[in-house]
Amino acid sequence: MKKITSINPTNGTVNGEFEFHSLDKVDLILKRSNEAFHYWRSLEGAERAVYLENVAKVLRNDKRELAETITMEMGKPIRQALAEVEKCAGMFDHFAANICSFLEPDIVKESPSAFISYEPMGAVLAIKPWNFPLWQVLSAASHILAGGNTMVLKHSGYVPMCALKIESVFEKAGFPEGVFQTLLVDGPTASSLISRPEIAAVTFTGGLPAGQKVAEVAGRNMKKCVLELGGSDPFIVLEDADIEKAAKAGVAGRFLNSGQTCISSKRFIIESSIVAEFTSAFVENTRKLKIGDPLDKDTDIGPLVREGQVSLLEGQIKNAVSMGAKVELEGGRVEGNGYYFSPVVLSNASLDMQVMKEETFGPVAPIISVENESEALDVANATEFGLGASIWSSDKEKASLLACQVQSGVVGVNGLFKPEADLPFGGVKKSGIGRELSRFGFYEFMNIRSTVLF
């Protein structure tokens, strides 16, 4: 039987091996999910809220253990891993508090009586990535389960221990059997499940090629899907901005999670009159980051998840330098055990470089100079992605008007957008379809039914 191998990216050693579920086990999991749905949906919102509150309590009680599992499997610095667990707990608190109001029917008119109700769809298949192994799963589960759906998780093969830990959280929280279950299967098997009658809908977070395949299968089978497919977020700094503040925020936004974040700042678009000053401040702040053991609470940058990520970044940097990029901070592969990669800062970037066209999933920051805000907007939108964006200017009105013209799902003005429970999250263009979080995410997997009583 095929196995999933969990590897510690800090030193390349094996954490453990886990057997893939047999087809019989997969069938049983899907059957349980459907059986559980009929009971779970019958509960009042307030009854489901108690279960969600229990999840938040378990997450906080087991926070250290869960965070260390994240760090062991994908290398996230422990300080950031602890924050990830806490944020997941807050997400469940939020939806527990809002289930009843979200489910309240909307009265459209009284004669004849017409109202809109919100009813769950069924079992939702969640295919999720490794970079935020708890958040990516639990942020979706919080509102999917709150609405009365059940959920079947196919997590990344890089984080099987996290996948099983998540399942145990729901067990400890007392959830009925079958409401949340983890599948240990490969990608092709997961894709094949979309067409199964037991699956009502699918949510996917990951790369564009895999997301396109999920969308194709979902479309062919007329299944609802929500896709979050990454981004190449612009970070625009206008000449009247607070340069030091913008540079510090840019470093934080680019190198969080060792740069392995879909919504991190990835293309630094700076007006030419301040590009030298910004670049200097950016490099200076980047030099202050500590690279090392992710279990050390003072570490800012841990290892990348796998050797393949290191090689991919090396190729993107080599392409940029060959096309005229200047290396302002020479980092790169760190020799020795583990998959460490120190930050690289590039200036003189151009639109035809891979670091500007592709998603750079690691600690690489390309800086491109533009003459004015109009050119900045053109460069920002010159991408197939459209997830997040950030705009910096002392003139908030001007920055806000510019923000309205950036093609993105979320945007921050003089600050970095961070996913929050009450704000919808998702992208445009090839960054995805649909929304997660907030009431908009809640309704994605609900049947919005119109009823008229004559």
Phi, psi and chi 1 to 4 in degrees:
 res  aa     phi    psi   chi1   chi2   chi3   chi4
   1 MET       -  138.1 -175.8  174.9  -71.0      -
   2 LYS   -64.5  152.5  -67.4  173.3   62.9  178.5
   3 LYS  -127.7  155.3  -66.0 -178.6  178.7 -179.8
   4 ILE  -102.3  129.1  -56.6  174.7      -      -
   5 THR  -106.9  124.4  -58.9      -      -      -
   6 SER   -92.3  124.5  170.8      -      -      -
   7 ILE  -117.2  137.1  -64.0  174.5      -      -
   8 ASN   -83.8  110.9 -172.5  -26.2      -      -
   9 PRO   -69.9  -10.5   25.7  -33.5      -      -
  10 THR   -68.2  -35.5  -57.7      -      -      -
  11 ASN  -138.9   -0.8   49.9   32.3      -      -
  12 GLY    79.5    6.0      -      -      -      -
  13 THR   -81.4  160.7   59.9      -      -      -
  14 VAL   -86.4  124.6  173.8      -      -      -
  15 ASN   -75.8  -38.0  -68.0  -42.8      -      -
  16 GLY   172.7  167.1      -      -      -      -
  17 GLU  -123.0  143.7  -67.7 -175.3  -28.6      -
  18 PHE  -135.0  130.4  -55.3   84.2      -      -
  19 GLU   -74.5  140.0  -70.1 -172.5  -11.3      -
  20 PHE   -62.8  147.9  -80.6  112.4      -      -
  21 HIS   -67.8  140.6  -73.8  154.2      -      -
  22 SER   -70.4  164.2   66.9      -      -      -
  23 LEU   -62.7  -34.1  -68.1  179.8      -      -
  24 ASP   -64.1  -39.6  -73.4  -16.8      -      -
  25 LYS   -67.5  -39.7  179.3   67.2  177.4  -69.5
  26 VAL   -60.8  -45.7  171.7      -      -      -
  27 ASP   -58.3  -41.9  -71.5  -17.5      -      -
  28 LEU   -65.1  -41.0  178.6   59.8      -      -
  29 ILE   -63.9  -43.8  -74.3  173.2      -      -
  30 LEU   -65.8  -38.2  -64.8 -173.2      -      -
  31 LYS   -63.1  -45.9  179.5 -178.3  178.0 -177.4
  32 ARG   -62.1  -38.0  -74.8  174.8  175.6  167.8
  33 SER   -62.3  -41.4 -171.9      -      -      -
  34 ASN   -71.2  -39.1  -84.6 -106.3      -      -
  35 GLU   -64.3  -41.1  -69.7  172.9  -12.5      -
  36 ALA   -67.0  -32.5      -      -      -      -
  37 PHE   -56.9  -41.9  171.1   64.8      -      -
  38 HIS   -63.6  -35.4  -62.7  -66.3      -      -
  39 TYR   -78.4  -46.2  169.5   72.7      -      -
  40 TRP   -61.0  -41.5 -175.8 -115.8      -      -
  41 ARG   -70.3  -23.2   71.4  170.5  -60.8  178.0
  42 SER   -76.0  -15.4   71.9      -      -      -
  43 LEU   -71.6  148.6  -62.0  179.9      -      -
  44 GLU   -68.2  154.6  -64.0  -68.0  -26.3      -
  45 GLY   -55.2  -39.9      -      -      -      -
  46 ALA   -64.8  -31.4      -      -      -      -
  47 GLU   -71.3  -41.3  -66.4  175.9  -62.6      -
  48 ARG   -66.9  -31.9  -72.2 -160.6  -65.0  -87.9
  49 ALA   -58.8  -36.3      -      -      -      -
  50 VAL   -62.2  -41.2  174.2      -      -      -
  51 TYR   -63.3  -42.3  -74.0  101.3      -      -
  52 LEU   -64.3  -39.4  -92.5   63.4      -      -
  53 GLU   -62.1  -36.2  -70.3  168.8   -8.8      -
  54 ASN   -64.3  -37.3  -71.9  -16.2      -      -
  55 VAL   -61.0  -44.7  170.2      -      -      -
  56 ALA   -59.0  -40.3      -      -      -      -
  57 LYS   -66.3  -42.6  -68.3  173.9 -176.3  176.0
  58 VAL   -64.3  -43.0  172.3      -      -      -
  59 LEU   -59.0  -43.8  -71.3  169.9      -      -
  60 ARG   -71.1  -36.6  -67.9 -171.2  173.3  103.9
  61 ASN   -67.8  -36.4 -173.7   62.6      -      -
  62 ASP  -103.2   20.5  -65.3   -7.1      -      -
  63 LYS   -56.8  -45.6 -178.8  160.9   62.4  173.9
  64 ARG   -65.3  -44.7 -174.5   74.5 -164.5 -173.4
  65 GLU   -63.1  -43.3  178.2 -175.3  -11.7      -
  66 LEU   -65.6  -42.6  -68.0  166.3      -      -
  67 ALA   -63.1  -41.9      -      -      -      -
  68 GLU   -66.2  -32.8  -72.0  178.9   -7.9      -
  69 THR   -65.9  -42.3  -56.7      -      -      -
  70 ILE   -56.7  -48.8  -67.7  172.1      -      -
  71 THR   -63.4  -41.5  -60.3      -      -      -
  72 MET   -64.8  -32.8  -74.2  175.2   59.6      -
  73 GLU   -93.3  -31.6  -77.4 -151.2  -61.9      -
  74 MET  -134.2    5.5   53.2   74.3   58.6      -
  75 GLY    84.7    8.4      -      -      -      -
  76 LYS   -62.9  132.6 -170.4 -171.1  -59.2  -72.7
  77 PRO   -53.3  136.7  -29.2   37.2      -      -
  78 ILE   -58.5  -34.6 -170.6   66.0      -      -
  79 ARG   -61.0  -41.2 -172.8  176.0   69.2 -109.4
  80 GLN   -73.7  -34.1  -63.2  174.1   25.2      -
  81 ALA   -64.9  -41.6      -      -      -      -
  82 LEU   -61.9  -41.1  -72.0  164.7      -      -
  83 ALA   -65.2  -34.9      -      -      -      -
  84 GLU   -63.2  -44.0  180.0  176.4  -21.2      -
  85 VAL   -64.1  -44.8 -179.9      -      -      -
  86 GLU   -62.3  -39.3 -179.5   60.2   39.1      -
  87 LYS   -65.3  -36.0 -169.0  164.5 -173.9  175.0
  88 CYS   -63.2  -40.8  -69.8      -      -      -
  89 ALA   -61.2  -42.9      -      -      -      -
  90 GLY   -63.1  -33.6      -      -      -      -
  91 MET   -63.0  -43.5 -175.2   65.6   59.3      -
  92 PHE   -69.1  -35.5  -86.3   81.0      -      -
  93 ASP   -59.7  -42.8  -76.7  -22.4      -      -
  94 HIS   -62.6  -48.9  173.4   82.0      -      -
  95 PHE   -73.4  -28.3  -78.2   97.7      -      -
  96 ALA   -62.4  -37.9      -      -      -      -
  97 ALA   -75.9  -20.5      -      -      -      -
  98 ASN  -114.8   -1.8  -73.5  -79.4      -      -
  99 ILE   -51.4  -51.8  -72.3  177.0      -      -
 100 CYS   -62.8  -41.2  -66.3      -      -      -
 101 SER   -69.5  -36.5   62.0      -      -      -
 102 PHE   -67.0  -31.6  -70.9  166.2      -      -
 103 LEU   -86.0  -11.9  -71.3  173.1      -      -
 104 GLU   -61.2  124.0 -172.7   71.1   24.3      -
 105 PRO   -61.3  146.1  -21.9   33.8      -      -
 106 ASP   -95.3  121.0  -68.1  -34.1      -      -
 107 ILE   -82.0  119.8  -54.1  -59.0      -      -
 108 VAL   -88.8  -46.7  178.8      -      -      -
 109 LYS  -157.5  160.5   53.2 -173.6  177.1 -179.3
 110 GLU   -96.7  -23.7  -65.0 -176.3    0.8      -
 111 SER  -142.6  109.1 -177.7      -      -      -
 112 PRO   -68.4  157.0   27.9  -35.7      -      -
 113 SER   -65.7  124.3  176.4      -      -      -
 114 ALA  -135.5  131.7      -      -      -      -
 115 PHE  -145.1  161.5   62.4   92.1      -      -
 116 ILE  -113.6  126.2  -57.9  167.5      -      -
 117 SER  -117.4  163.1   59.2      -      -      -
 118 TYR  -125.8  116.9  -52.8   97.9      -      -
 119 GLU  -127.9  141.2  -59.3  167.5    1.2      -
 120 PRO   -67.2  155.3   25.1  -34.5      -      -
 121 MET   -89.6  -38.0  -68.6 -178.1  170.8      -
 122 GLY   144.2 -142.0      -      -      -      -
 123 ALA   -84.0  125.0      -      -      -      -
 124 VAL  -104.8  126.4  178.9      -      -      -
 125 LEU   -86.8  124.1  173.1   63.7      -      -
 126 ALA  -111.3  117.8      -      -      -      -
 127 ILE  -109.1  113.0  -55.9  174.0      -      -
 128 LYS  -127.7  154.2  -66.3  -63.7  178.0  177.9
 129 PRO   -93.0  178.8   36.8  -35.7      -      -
 130 TRP   -91.1  -17.4   49.3  -95.3      -      -
 131 ASN   -71.4  -32.5   60.8  -31.7      -      -
 132 PHE  -127.0   78.5  -75.5   81.5      -      -
 133 PRO   -64.5  -25.4   17.4  -27.5      -      -
 134 LEU   -92.8  -48.2  -99.3   66.0      -      -
 135 TRP   -59.8  -45.8  170.9 -100.9      -      -
 136 GLN   -59.4  -33.8  -64.6  -79.0   12.7      -
 137 VAL   -82.6  -51.8  175.0      -      -      -
 138 LEU   -75.7  -28.7  -65.7  176.9      -      -
 139 SER   -64.5  -35.9   61.0      -      -      -
 140 ALA   -75.2  -43.8      -      -      -      -
 141 ALA   -61.2  -34.2      -      -      -      -
 142 SER   -57.4  -46.3   58.1      -      -      -
 143 HIS   -90.3  -26.6   51.6   77.0      -      -
 144 ILE   -64.6  -46.1  -71.9  171.8      -      -
 145 LEU   -73.3  -34.9  -60.3  179.7      -      -
 146 ALA   -58.3  -36.6      -      -      -      -
 147 GLY   -75.5   -8.8      -      -      -      -
 148 GLY   105.2    2.7      -      -      -      -
 149 ASN   -80.1  163.2  -60.5  -71.8      -      -
 150 THR  -105.1  169.7   56.6      -      -      -
 151 MET  -141.9  136.0 -174.8  165.6  163.9      -
 152 VAL  -118.6  122.9  177.5      -      -      -
 153 LEU  -100.6  127.6  168.0   66.6      -      -
 154 LYS  -113.2  103.2 -172.1  -77.0  174.6 -170.7
 155 HIS   -89.4  169.6 -144.1  -34.3      -      -
 156 SER   -60.6  143.3  164.9      -      -      -
 157 GLY   -65.9  -11.4      -      -      -      -
 158 TYR   -76.9  -20.3  -70.1  171.4      -      -
 159 VAL  -130.7   55.1  -70.8      -      -      -
 160 PRO   -65.9  -32.2   23.8  -35.4      -      -
 161 MET   -65.7  -41.1  -65.7 -163.6  -51.8      -
 162 CYS   -62.9  -40.8  -72.2      -      -      -
 163 ALA   -58.9  -44.8      -      -      -      -
 164 LEU   -72.5  -34.0  -65.6  171.9      -      -
 165 LYS   -63.0  -39.7  -72.4  -76.5 -172.8 -176.6
 166 ILE   -62.5  -44.6  -67.2  169.6      -      -
 167 GLU   -59.1  -39.2 -173.1  175.6   57.9      -
 168 SER   -68.2  -28.7   72.8      -      -      -
 169 VAL   -60.2  -44.6  166.2      -      -      -
 170 PHE   -69.0  -34.2  -72.3   95.6      -      -
 171 GLU   -63.9  -45.4  -68.4  172.6   -4.4      -
 172 LYS   -65.2  -30.5  -70.6 -177.9  178.7 -178.8
 173 ALA   -78.6   -1.8      -      -      -      -
 174 GLY    82.3   18.0      -      -      -      -
 175 PHE   -62.0  145.4  -92.4   63.0      -      -
 176 PRO   -60.0  146.5  -22.5   32.6      -      -
 177 GLU   -57.2  132.8 -176.8 -177.7   48.7      -
 178 GLY    95.0  -12.0      -      -      -      -
 179 VAL   -69.8  -42.9  172.9      -      -      -
 180 PHE  -130.9  125.2 -177.9   97.9      -      -
 181 GLN  -138.6  150.6  -62.2  172.3   94.0      -
 182 THR  -106.7  133.8  -72.9      -      -      -
 183 LEU  -104.1  132.9  -78.4  169.3      -      -
 184 LEU  -104.6   93.0  -64.1 -177.6      -      -
 185 VAL  -141.7  167.5  -63.7      -      -      -
 186 ASP   -87.6  175.3   58.9   16.8      -      -
 187 GLY   -60.5  -49.0      -      -      -      -
 188 PRO   -58.7  -38.2  -27.6   36.1      -      -
 189 THR   -65.0  -42.0  -59.7      -      -      -
 190 ALA   -61.1  -44.1      -      -      -      -
 191 SER   -61.7  -36.2  -66.0      -      -      -
 192 SER   -67.4  -22.8   72.1      -      -      -
 193 LEU   -72.9  -22.7  -60.8 -179.3      -      -
 194 ILE   -59.0  -34.7  -61.3  171.9      -      -
 195 SER   -81.2   -9.4   61.9      -      -      -
 196 ARG   -68.1  141.9  -66.1  -84.9  -63.6 -101.3
 197 PRO   -64.0  -22.0   21.5  -32.8      -      -
 198 GLU   -71.1  -20.3  -60.9   95.6  -30.3      -
 199 ILE   -96.5  123.8  -64.3  -61.6      -      -
 200 ALA   -91.1  -30.1      -      -      -      -
 201 ALA  -161.7  170.1      -      -      -      -
 202 VAL  -141.2  140.6   58.9      -      -      -
 203 THR  -120.4  133.3  176.8      -      -      -
 204 PHE  -134.0  136.0  173.0   87.9      -      -
 205 THR  -129.2  128.7  -57.1      -      -      -
 206 GLY   165.7 -156.6      -      -      -      -
 207 GLY   -76.4  160.9      -      -      -      -
 208 LEU   -60.8  -48.8  176.9   58.1      -      -
 209 PRO   -59.4  -44.4  -25.1   35.7      -      -
 210 ALA   -66.6  -38.3      -      -      -      -
 211 GLY   -64.4  -37.4      -      -      -      -
 212 GLN   -64.3  -37.1  -71.0  171.4  -39.3      -
 213 LYS   -67.1  -41.2  -69.0  178.0 -178.0  177.5
 214 VAL   -61.0  -45.4  167.9      -      -      -
 215 ALA   -62.4  -38.1      -      -      -      -
 216 GLU   -64.0  -46.4 -179.3 -178.6   -7.9      -
 217 VAL   -67.6  -42.1  178.3      -      -      -
 218 ALA   -62.7  -42.4      -      -      -      -
 219 GLY   -64.8  -41.9      -      -      -      -
 220 ARG   -62.2  -31.0 -167.4 -175.6  -46.1  125.7
 221 ASN  -103.2    9.7  -71.2  -83.8      -      -
 222 MET    55.3   46.2  -61.0  -58.3  -66.9      -
 223 LYS  -108.0  138.4  -58.5  -72.9 -179.9   73.7
 224 LYS   -64.9  138.3  175.0   66.7  179.1  -72.7
 225 CYS  -138.9  147.4   67.9      -      -      -
 226 VAL  -120.4  128.0  169.4      -      -      -
 227 LEU  -124.1  131.3  -51.7  173.8      -      -
 228 GLU  -123.4  111.7 -163.8  -92.8  -85.0      -
 229 LEU  -117.2   26.2  -52.9  178.7      -      -
 230 GLY    87.0 -178.6      -      -      -      -
 231 GLY  -161.7  174.5      -      -      -      -
 232 SER  -135.7   68.6 -174.9      -      -      -
 233 ASP   -66.2  130.2  -66.2    5.3      -      -
 234 PRO   -78.8  143.7   29.2  -34.5      -      -
 235 PHE  -123.7   98.3 -173.7   99.0      -      -
 236 ILE   -96.2  126.3  -59.4  171.5      -      -
 237 VAL  -120.4  114.9 -176.0      -      -      -
 238 LEU   -87.0  161.9  -56.2 -178.3      -      -
 239 GLU   -65.6  -19.3   60.9 -177.9   -1.3      -
 240 ASP   -95.0   12.2   60.7   -8.5      -      -
 241 ALA   -78.3  161.8      -      -      -      -
 242 ASP   -76.9   99.7 -177.5  -31.1      -      -
 243 ILE   -64.4  -43.4  -63.7  174.4      -      -
 244 GLU   -64.2  -42.4 -176.6   60.1   33.9      -
 245 LYS   -63.9  -43.0 -179.1 -179.9  178.1 -177.9
 246 ALA   -64.8  -41.0      -      -      -      -
 247 ALA   -63.7  -44.3      -      -      -      -
 248 LYS   -62.3  -43.6  -74.0 -178.2  178.4  179.2
 249 ALA   -66.8  -37.2      -      -      -      -
 250 GLY   -62.8  -40.2      -      -      -      -
 251 VAL   -64.5  -44.7  169.3      -      -      -
 252 ALA   -63.0  -41.7      -      -      -      -
 253 GLY   -72.6  -27.5      -      -      -      -
 254 ARG   -86.2  -35.3  171.1   68.3  -76.6 -139.1
 255 PHE  -107.6    4.1  -59.6  116.6      -      -
 256 LEU   -57.2  138.8  176.1   70.9      -      -
 257 ASN    58.0   34.8 -161.0   24.7      -      -
 258 SER    56.9   30.5  -54.6      -      -      -
 259 GLY    81.2    4.9      -      -      -      -
 260 GLN   -97.4   62.4  -59.0  170.4  119.0      -
 261 THR  -135.8  130.8  -53.5      -      -      -
 262 CYS   -64.3  -34.3   56.8      -      -      -
 263 ILE  -101.6   17.0 -161.5  174.4      -      -
 264 SER   -76.1  155.7   64.6      -      -      -
 265 SER   -67.0  126.3  -53.2      -      -      -
 266 LYS  -125.1  -20.9  -64.5 -169.1  175.7   77.8
 267 ARG  -129.8  115.0  -64.5  176.7  -62.9  136.4
 268 PHE   -95.9  111.2  -67.7   84.9      -      -
 269 ILE  -109.7  108.8  -56.5  166.2      -      -
 270 ILE  -123.8  134.4  -42.7  -61.4      -      -
 271 GLU   -62.4  139.4  -78.1 -156.0   81.6      -
 272 SER   -58.6  -31.4   57.6      -      -      -
 273 SER   -66.6  -19.3   59.6      -      -      -
 274 ILE  -124.2    4.9   59.3  166.0      -      -
 275 VAL   -63.0  -37.2   68.2      -      -      -
 276 ALA   -66.6  -44.4      -      -      -      -
 277 GLU   -65.6  -43.0 -175.1  179.9   -6.0      -
 278 PHE   -63.8  -45.9  175.2   85.8      -      -
 279 THR   -59.4  -43.0  -59.3      -      -      -
 280 SER   -61.2  -46.0  176.3      -      -      -
 281 ALA   -67.6  -37.0      -      -      -      -
 282 PHE   -65.0  -46.6 -171.6   90.6      -      -
 283 VAL   -63.2  -42.2  169.3      -      -      -
 284 GLU   -60.9  -42.8 -179.6 -177.2   -9.3      -
 285 ASN   -71.8  -32.5  -79.7  -77.9      -      -
 286 THR   -66.6  -38.3  -57.5      -      -      -
 287 ARG   -59.7  -24.2  -69.3 -173.4 -169.6  -82.3
 288 LYS   -78.0  -13.7  -63.8  176.1 -176.5  177.8
 289 LEU   -69.4  137.8  -61.1  175.6      -      -
 290 LYS   -95.4  124.5 -179.7 -179.7  177.5 -179.5
 291 ILE  -103.6  132.2  -54.7  168.1      -      -
 292 GLY   169.4 -153.0      -      -      -      -
 293 ASP   -60.0  118.0 -179.5   -0.6      -      -
 294 PRO   -66.7  -15.9   23.6  -32.9      -      -
 295 LEU   -80.0   -9.5  -73.0  172.6      -      -
 296 ASP   -79.1  125.0 -177.7  -19.1      -      -
 297 LYS   -64.2  -17.1   63.3  179.4  177.4   60.4
 298 ASP   -93.0   -4.0  -65.1  -37.8      -      -
 299 THR   -73.1  134.0  -68.0      -      -      -
 300 ASP   -98.6  -35.2  -61.4  -58.9      -      -
 301 ILE  -129.2  119.3  -64.3 -179.3      -      -
 302 GLY   -98.5 -163.6      -      -      -      -
 303 PRO   -75.5  159.9   30.2  -36.9      -      -
 304 LEU   -74.6  165.7  -59.1 -174.5      -      -
 305 VAL   -69.8  -33.6   68.9      -      -      -
 306 ARG  -152.0  162.0  -73.1  -68.0 -170.9  -86.4
 307 GLU   -57.0  -36.2  164.1   63.6   29.5      -
 308 GLY   -58.7  -35.3      -      -      -      -
 309 GLN   -66.6  -38.7  -67.8  -63.9  121.1      -
 310 VAL   -62.1  -48.0  174.9      -      -      -
 311 SER   -63.4  -38.8  -60.8      -      -      -
 312 LEU   -63.0  -44.6  179.3   59.2      -      -
 313 LEU   -63.8  -40.8  -72.5  177.5      -      -
 314 GLU   -59.2  -40.5  -73.2  179.8  -35.7      -
 315 GLY   -65.6  -41.0      -      -      -      -
 316 GLN   -65.9  -39.5  -69.4  172.9  -37.3      -
 317 ILE   -67.7  -44.2  -66.6  166.9      -      -
 318 LYS   -59.5  -40.9 -177.5  177.9  179.8 -179.7
 319 ASN   -61.6  -44.9  167.9  -93.8      -      -
 320 ALA   -63.9  -45.2      -      -      -      -
 321 VAL   -64.9  -38.5  172.5      -      -      -
 322 SER   -65.7  -20.7   71.7      -      -      -
 323 MET  -103.4   10.0  -61.1 -179.6   74.1      -
 324 GLY   111.2    2.3      -      -      -      -
 325 ALA   -68.9  145.3      -      -      -      -
 326 LYS  -103.6  133.1  179.2 -176.6  176.8 -177.6
 327 VAL   -83.7  110.3  179.4      -      -      -
 328 GLU   -87.9  -31.7  -62.2  -73.7  -10.6      -
 329 LEU  -137.0  114.5 -179.2   60.5      -      -
 330 GLU   -91.3  102.6 -172.9  172.3   -0.5      -
 331 GLY  -114.0 -132.6      -      -      -      -
 332 GLY   112.8 -161.6      -      -      -      -
 333 ARG   -55.9  132.8 -178.6 -171.1  -63.9  -94.7
 334 VAL  -100.5  122.3  176.9      -      -      -
 335 GLU   -68.0  147.7  -64.0  -58.6  -36.8      -
 336 GLY   119.6 -165.5      -      -      -      -
 337 ASN   -72.5  150.8  -65.6  -31.0      -      -
 338 GLY    86.9  174.1      -      -      -      -
 339 TYR  -110.0   55.5  -46.7  124.7      -      -
 340 TYR   -81.9  144.6  -72.7   92.2      -      -
 341 PHE  -145.4  112.5 -163.6   96.4      -      -
 342 SER   -80.1  152.7   62.2      -      -      -
 343 PRO   -59.5  143.0  -25.7   35.9      -      -
 344 VAL  -121.7  131.2  173.5      -      -      -
 345 VAL  -117.8  127.9  179.5      -      -      -
 346 LEU  -118.5  135.5  -57.2  170.4      -      -
 347 SER  -111.9  177.8   63.9      -      -      -
 348 ASN    58.1   36.1 -161.8   37.6      -      -
 349 ALA   -74.0  156.4      -      -      -      -
 350 SER  -136.8  161.7   59.9      -      -      -
 351 LEU   -65.2  -21.9  -71.1  176.0      -      -
 352 ASP   -87.7    0.6   51.2   -6.6      -      -
 353 MET   -81.6  149.6  -64.4  174.7 -178.9      -
 354 GLN   -60.1  -35.5  -70.5  177.2    0.5      -
 355 VAL   -67.1  -15.3  -68.2      -      -      -
 356 MET  -102.1  -24.6  -65.2  -66.7  -70.7      -
 357 LYS   -93.9  -32.5  -66.2 -168.1  -61.4 -177.5
 358 GLU  -104.4  165.8  -58.2  172.6   -6.4      -
 359 GLU   -79.8  121.4 -177.2  174.5   30.6      -
 360 THR   -92.1  106.1   50.2      -      -      -
 361 PHE   -98.7   72.2 -138.6   60.7      -      -
 362 GLY   170.4 -179.2      -      -      -      -
 363 PRO   -79.5   68.1   29.1  -34.6      -      -
 364 VAL  -129.1  129.9  176.9      -      -      -
 365 ALA  -125.6  107.7      -      -      -      -
 366 PRO   -90.3  136.4   30.0  -29.2      -      -
 367 ILE  -115.7  128.2  -62.1  172.7      -      -
 368 ILE  -120.9  137.8 -174.3  170.4      -      -
 369 SER   -95.5  136.9  175.3      -      -      -
 370 VAL  -129.8  157.5  -65.5      -      -      -
 371 GLU   -83.1  -29.4  -68.1  -56.4  -46.9      -
 372 ASN  -159.1  177.2   49.7   51.2      -      -
 373 GLU   -68.7  -27.6   60.6 -169.7   70.2      -
 374 SER   -65.1  -44.5  177.2      -      -      -
 375 GLU   -67.3  -35.8 -174.0 -177.9   -1.2      -
 376 ALA   -59.2  -42.0      -      -      -      -
 377 LEU   -66.1  -41.6 -179.1   64.1      -      -
 378 ASP   -61.0  -43.9  -70.4  -18.9      -      -
 379 VAL   -66.8  -41.1  171.2      -      -      -
 380 ALA   -59.5  -39.1      -      -      -      -
 381 ASN   -89.5   -2.0  -70.2  -23.8      -      -
 382 ALA   -84.3   61.7      -      -      -      -
 383 THR  -154.6  153.2  174.0      -      -      -
 384 GLU   -80.1   -9.2   63.7 -179.0    2.3      -
 385 PHE   -95.9  165.1  -63.4  106.2      -      -
 386 GLY  -164.6   60.0      -      -      -      -
 387 LEU   -92.4  -72.5 -173.2   56.1      -      -
 388 GLY  -124.5  174.8      -      -      -      -
 389 ALA  -162.1  160.7      -      -      -      -
 390 SER  -143.4  135.8 -176.9      -      -      -
 391 ILE  -130.2  133.6  -60.0  172.6      -      -
 392 TRP  -123.0  122.6  -62.6   77.7      -      -
 393 SER  -164.9  148.2  169.9      -      -      -
 394 SER   -75.4  -15.8   60.7      -      -      -
 395 ASP   -95.9   94.6 -174.0  -22.1      -      -
 396 LYS   -64.7  -34.8  -72.9 -172.9  177.9 -179.2
 397 GLU   -64.0  -44.6 -177.1  176.3   -5.5      -
 398 LYS   -64.1  -43.3  177.4  176.1   66.8  175.4
 399 ALA   -64.6  -37.2      -      -      -      -
 400 SER   -67.3  -39.0  -63.7      -      -      -
 401 LEU   -65.0  -38.8  -70.1  172.7      -      -
 402 LEU   -66.8  -38.6 -168.0   62.4      -      -
 403 ALA   -60.1  -35.0      -      -      -      -
 404 CYS   -67.0  -19.2  -67.0      -      -      -
 405 GLN   -99.6   -7.9  -59.4  173.8   70.4      -
 406 VAL   -78.0  133.6  173.5      -      -      -
 407 GLN   -85.2   92.5  -63.7  165.2   -6.6      -
 408 SER  -154.8  162.2   66.4      -      -      -
 409 GLY   -83.1  -29.8      -      -      -      -
 410 VAL  -139.4  155.9  -58.4      -      -      -
 411 VAL  -153.3  145.7   62.4      -      -      -
 412 GLY  -118.8  138.6      -      -      -      -
 413 VAL  -110.4  118.1  173.8      -      -      -
 414 ASN    57.4   35.1  -68.5  -30.1      -      -
 415 GLY  -177.0  167.5      -      -      -      -
 416 LEU   -98.2  128.9  -62.1  170.5      -      -
 417 PHE   -68.5  131.3  179.7   91.8      -      -
 418 LYS  -124.4  130.2  -62.3  177.6 -178.9  178.9
 419 PRO   -54.8  131.6  -27.4   36.9      -      -
 420 GLU  -129.2  155.2  -60.0  -70.6  -14.0      -
 421 ALA   -59.0  -33.9      -      -      -      -
 422 ASP  -100.4   11.3   53.9   -4.2      -      -
 423 LEU  -119.1  129.9  -68.0  173.4      -      -
 424 PRO   -65.7  142.7   22.9  -32.1      -      -
 425 PHE  -128.9  131.5  179.0   75.2      -      -
 426 GLY   165.9  179.2      -      -      -      -
 427 GLY  -124.5  179.9      -      -      -      -
 428 VAL  -121.6  177.5  -62.8      -      -      -
 429 LYS    52.2 -135.4  -60.9 -163.9  -75.7 -171.1
 430 LYS   -87.3   13.8  -69.4 -174.9  178.5  178.7
 431 SER   -85.4   -5.3  -79.4      -      -      -
 432 GLY   141.1 -177.8      -      -      -      -
 433 ILE  -135.4  132.0  -60.1  169.6      -      -
 434 GLY    89.4 -177.7      -      -      -      -
 435 ARG  -136.0  149.9  -69.3  -65.9  179.4  -94.2
 436 GLU  -113.9  165.7  -67.6 -176.0  -36.4      -
 437 LEU    68.2  165.0  -47.5 -178.1      -      -
 438 SER    60.8 -175.1   79.6      -      -      -
 439 ARG   -68.1  -25.2   61.5 -173.3  177.2   89.3
 440 PHE   -68.9  -40.4  -65.2   97.5      -      -
 441 GLY   -66.7  -39.0      -      -      -      -
 442 PHE   -57.2  -43.7  178.7   88.4      -      -
 443 TYR   -79.6  -11.3  -66.4  135.0      -      -
 444 GLU   -58.0  -36.4  -74.0  -78.4    9.5      -
 445 PHE  -111.7   33.8  -66.3  107.4      -      -
 446 MET  -121.3  143.9  -57.1  -65.1  -77.0      -
 447 ASN   -78.9  112.7  174.9   25.4      -      -
 448 ILE   -89.3   99.7  -56.5  174.1      -      -
 449 ARG  -101.5  132.0 -177.9 -163.4  -64.4  -87.3
 450 SER   -97.7  130.6  -64.7      -      -      -
 451 THR  -127.8  132.8  -58.4      -      -      -
 452 VAL  -123.2  127.1 -178.6      -      -      -
 453 LEU  -105.5  107.5  -57.6  178.6      -      -
 454 PHE   -85.4      -  -65.8   96.9      -      -
